[in-house]
């Protein structure tokens, strides 16, 4: 929920992917 509201960079980090 909160993670989905965060910017794509934060979401990518949460998923374990490197930021853009």
N, C-alpha and C positions, 0 to 999 in steps of 0.2 A: 504493500500500500504506500508507505512512505517512500520506499525505494523507487516505486514506479513514478512517484510524483517528482523525484529528484531528476536532475539533468542527465542526458544520455551518458556523459562521462562517468558519473557516479554509478549509474546502472551497469555500465560495462564493467566497472571495477567490482561491483557486487557480484556480477556473473563470473568473475575470475578472468575477464578478458582485459587486454591492455588498452588504456585510454587512447583516443584518436590523436 
